[in-house]
Amino acid sequence: MNAAIQKFADFAPHLQRLCQAIGASILGTLGSLGRLSFFVGDVLKNCITPPFFFRHLLRQFMDIGYYSLPVVGMTALFTGMVLALQSYTGFSRFNAESAIASVVVLSITRELAPVLAGLMVAGRVGASIAAEIGTMRVTEQIDALTTLSVNPMKYLVVPRVLAGTIMLPVLVLIGDIIGVYGGFIVSTHVLGFSAGSYLHQTWDVLERMDVISGLVKASAFGFIVTLMGCYHGYNSGRGAQGVGAATTNAVVTASILILIFNFILTQVFFS
């Protein structure tokens, strides 16, 4: 009995440290969620109240939309090509090659174009936003804006969030066209399909909701990417290490949230 008590007494400090670590982790997570919730509320409030910096909004349209078009287009093109090849490899085992056009257009418009575009933009734009705003935080430029009576939320965050929410659906719509065209090229020039029958089957199977669901997902993903970039940059730690951590956290959290909300929105649209 005494030996058991002694063993428990020796183990108790380790158990206490474990419980403290778990409690600190839970409290830290809840604190982060609380800060993020207040940040989102502040962003949404400033999105609908004047003044608006339209010149900065147009600049973000170019940075987020136009300059992201090459990477999104290349991703969509080769995704459509690979999807057509892989579909042919699988469907040829069941003599169902005629379904390739349906698989390509539905996969691109519903899932692959919005998700891949969101991830590409997260890597390119989310990291850039976090680094830019984080550097402004470290060099006290955000404090200088406040001193000059300029709301940093309206000047820095709102134009980026609005531009991401608006421009990513445009990128995804272009990506839908390029991705389907990539599948068309492979199917007609490599796999020997008839161009007329392929296009006819693509048009017959495609419904309005397939495109709309992908565009709604893209708008949500654009909001997530720019919001995470702004949030982590705005709350960046001091020094180069803090900016680097903010950049990494922005890309990682945006990518994870894109995958989570993709499942949620798919359930909403197609359950």
C-alpha positions in Angstrom: 0.0 0.0 0.0 2.8 2.4 0.9 4.6 1.5 -2.3 1.5 2.4 -4.4 1.1 5.7 -2.6 4.8 6.5 -3.2 4.5 5.7 -6.9 1.5 7.9 -7.2 3.3 10.7 -5.3 6.2 10.4 -7.8 3.9 10.4 -10.8 1.7 13.3 -9.5 4.1 16.1 -10.7 4.2 14.7 -14.2 0.4 14.5 -14.3 0.2 18.0 -13.1 2.5 19.3 -15.8 0.6 17.4 -18.4 -2.7 18.9 -17.3 -1.2 22.3 -17.2 0.1 21.9 -20.7 -3.3 20.7 -22.0 -5.1 23.5 -20.2 -2.7 26.2 -21.6 -3.1 24.8 -25.1 -6.9 24.9 -24.8 -6.9 28.4 -23.3 -4.5 29.6 -26.0 -6.7 28.1 -28.8 -9.8 29.8 -27.3 -8.0 33.1 -27.0 -6.9 32.9 -30.6 -10.5 32.1 -31.8 -11.7 35.1 -29.7 -9.2 37.5 -31.2 -10.0 36.2 -34.7 -13.7 36.6 -34.1 -13.3 40.2 -33.1 -11.0 40.8 -36.1 -13.6 39.3 -38.5 -16.4 41.5 -36.9 -14.2 44.6 -37.2 -13.5 43.8 -40.9 -17.1 43.2 -41.8 -18.2 46.4 -40.1 -15.6 48.4 -41.9 -16.5 46.8 -45.2 -20.0 48.5 -45.2 -19.2 51.8 -43.6 -17.4 54.8 -45.3 -14.9 56.0 -46.1 -13.8 53.7 -48.9 -10.3 53.7 -50.5 -11.3 52.8 -54.1 -7.8 53.5 -55.5 -6.3 50.9 -53.1 -9.2 48.5 -53.9 -8.4 48.7 -57.7 -4.7 48.1 -56.9 -5.6 45.0 -55.0 -7.8 43.8 -57.9 -4.7 43.9 -60.0 -2.4 42.3 -57.4 -4.8 39.5 -56.4 -6.7 38.9 -59.6 -4.7 39.8 -62.7 -1.2 38.8 -61.4 -2.6 35.5 -60.1 -4.1 34.6 -63.4 -1.0 32.8 -64.9 -0.5 30.4 -61.9 -4.3 29.7 -61.7 -4.5 29.2 -65.5 -1.5 26.8 -65.6 -2.8 24.8 -62.7 -6.3 24.5 -64.2 -4.9 23.5 -67.6 -2.7 20.7 -66.5 -5.3 19.5 -63.9 -7.8 19.1 -66.7 -5.3 17.3 -68.8 -4.2 14.9 -66.1 -7.9 14.3 -65.1 -8.7 13.2 -68.6 -5.8 10.8 -68.8 -6.5 9.3 -65.4 -10.2 9.0 -66.1 -9.5 7.2 -69.3 -7.1 4.8 -67.5 -9.8 3.9 -65.0 -12.9 3.9 -67.2 -11.3 1.8 -69.9 -11.4 -1.1 -67.5 -15.2 -1.0 -67.5 -15.7 0.2 -71.1 -17.0 3.5 -69.8 -14.8 5.9 -71.7 -17.8 7.9 -72.8 -18.1 9.3 -69.2 -14.7 11.1 -69.3 -16.2 14.4 -70.5 -18.8 14.3 -67.7 -16.1 13.6 -65.0 -13.8 16.3 -66.3 -16.3 19.1 -66.4 -18.0 18.2 -63.1 -14.8 17.7 -61.2 -13.3 21.0 -62.5 -16.3 23.2 -61.9 -17.5 21.7 -58.6 -14.2 21.0 -56.8 -10.8 21.2 -58.4 -10.9 24.7 -59.9 -12.1 26.5 -56.7 -10.0 24.4 -54.3 -6.8 24.5 -56.3 -7.2 28.2 -57.2 -7.7 28.9 -53.5 -4.6 27.0 -52.5 -2.5 28.6 -55.2 -3.7 32.1 -54.3 -3.1 31.3 -50.6 0.5 30.4 -51.4 1.0 33.5 -53.6 -1.3 36.2 -52.2 -1.8 35.1 -48.6 1.9 35.0 -47.9 2.5 38.3 -49.6 -0.3 40.0 -47.6 1.0 38.6 -44.3 4.6 39.7 -45.1 3.6 43.1 -46.3 1.3 44.0 -43.3 3.6 42.2 -40.9 6.6 44.4 -42.1 4.4 47.4 -41.6 3.6 46.3 -38.1 7.3 45.7 -37.3 8.4 49.1 -38.7 5.5 50.8 -36.9 3.9 52.1 -40.1 0.5 50.9 -38.8 1.0 53.0 -35.7 1.9 55.9 -37.9 -1.4 55.5 -39.8 -3.3 55.6 -36.5 -1.4 58.7 -35.5 -2.4 60.4 -38.8 -6.1 59.5 -38.0 -6.3 56.9 -40.8 -8.1 53.7 -39.8 -5.6 50.8 -40.6 -8.5 48.4 -41.1 -10.0 50.5 -43.8 -6.7 51.4 -45.4 -5.0 48.0 -45.3 -7.4 45.2 -44.6 -10.7 46.0 -46.2 -9.4 46.6 -49.8 -7.5 43.3 -49.7 -10.4 41.3 -48.3 -12.9 42.8 -50.7 -10.6 42.2 -53.7 -10.0 38.6 -52.7 -13.7 37.9 -52.2 -14.5 39.4 -55.6 -11.6 38.4 -57.8 -11.2 34.7 -56.8 -14.6 33.8 -58.4 -13.4 35.5 -61.6 -10.2 33.5 -61.5 -12.1 30.3 -60.9 -14.5 31.0 -63.8 -11.5 31.4 -66.1 -10.0 28.3 -64.6 -13.1 26.4 -65.3 -12.9 27.2 -69.0 -9.1 26.5 -69.2 -9.4 23.2 -67.2 -12.3 21.9 -69.4 -10.3 23.0 -72.5 -7.3 21.0 -71.1 -9.4 17.9 -70.8 -10.8 18.5 -74.3 -7.3 18.8 -75.8 -6.1 15.5 -74.3 -9.3 13.7 -75.1 -9.4 14.7 -78.8 -5.7 14.8 -79.7 -4.3 12.0 -77.5 -7.2 9.7 -76.7 -8.9 10.0 -80.1 -12.3 11.3 -79.1 -14.6 13.1 -81.5 -14.5 16.8 -80.8 -18.2 17.3 -81.5 -19.4 14.5 -79.3 -17.1 15.5 -76.5 -18.4 19.1 -76.5 -22.0 17.9 -76.8 -21.7 15.6 -73.8 -19.9 18.3 -71.8 -22.7 20.7 -72.5 -25.4 18.2 -71.7 -24.1 17.1 -68.3 -23.2 20.6 -67.1 -25.8 22.3 -65.0 -26.1 25.9 -63.7 -25.7 24.8 -60.1 -22.4 23.1 -60.8 -20.8 26.4 -61.9 -22.6 28.5 -59.2 -21.5 26.2 -56.4 -17.9 26.5 -57.5 -18.1 30.3 -57.7 -19.6 30.5 -54.2 -16.8 28.3 -52.9 -14.3 30.6 -54.6 -15.8 33.7 -53.0 -15.6 32.1 -49.6 -12.0 30.9 -50.2 -11.0 34.3 -51.4 -12.4 35.8 -48.2 -10.5 33.2 -46.1 -7.2 33.6 -47.9 -7.1 37.4 -47.6 -8.5 37.4 -44.1 -5.9 35.0 -42.8 -3.1 37.0 -44.5 -4.3 40.3 -43.0 -5.0 38.8 -39.6 -1.6 37.2 -39.2 0.2 40.1 -40.7 -1.7 42.6 -38.5 -0.9 40.6 -35.4 2.7 39.8 -36.4 5.4 39.5 -33.8 8.4 41.7 -33.7 11.4 41.3 -35.9 12.1 39.2 -39.0 11.2 36.0 -37.1 7.8 37.4 -36.3 7.1 38.3 -39.9 8.3 34.9 -41.1 6.0 33.1 -38.6 3.1 35.3 -39.6 3.7 34.4 -43.3 3.8 30.7 -42.5 0.8 30.7 -40.3 -1.2 32.7 -42.9 -0.6 30.1 -45.6 -1.1 27.1 -43.4 -4.3 28.3 -41.7 -5.8 29.5 -45.0 -5.1 26.1 -46.7 -6.6 24.1 -43.8 -9.7 26.4 -43.7 -10.1 26.1 -47.4 -10.3 22.3 -47.1 -12.7 22.4 -44.2 -15.1 24.9 -45.7 -14.9 23.0 -49.0 -16.4 20.0 -47.3 -19.0 22.2 -45.5 -20.1 24.0 -48.7 -20.2 20.7 -50.6 -22.6 19.4 -48.0 -24.7 22.5 -48.3 -25.0 22.3 -52.1 -25.1 18.6 -52.8 -26.3 16.8 -49.7 
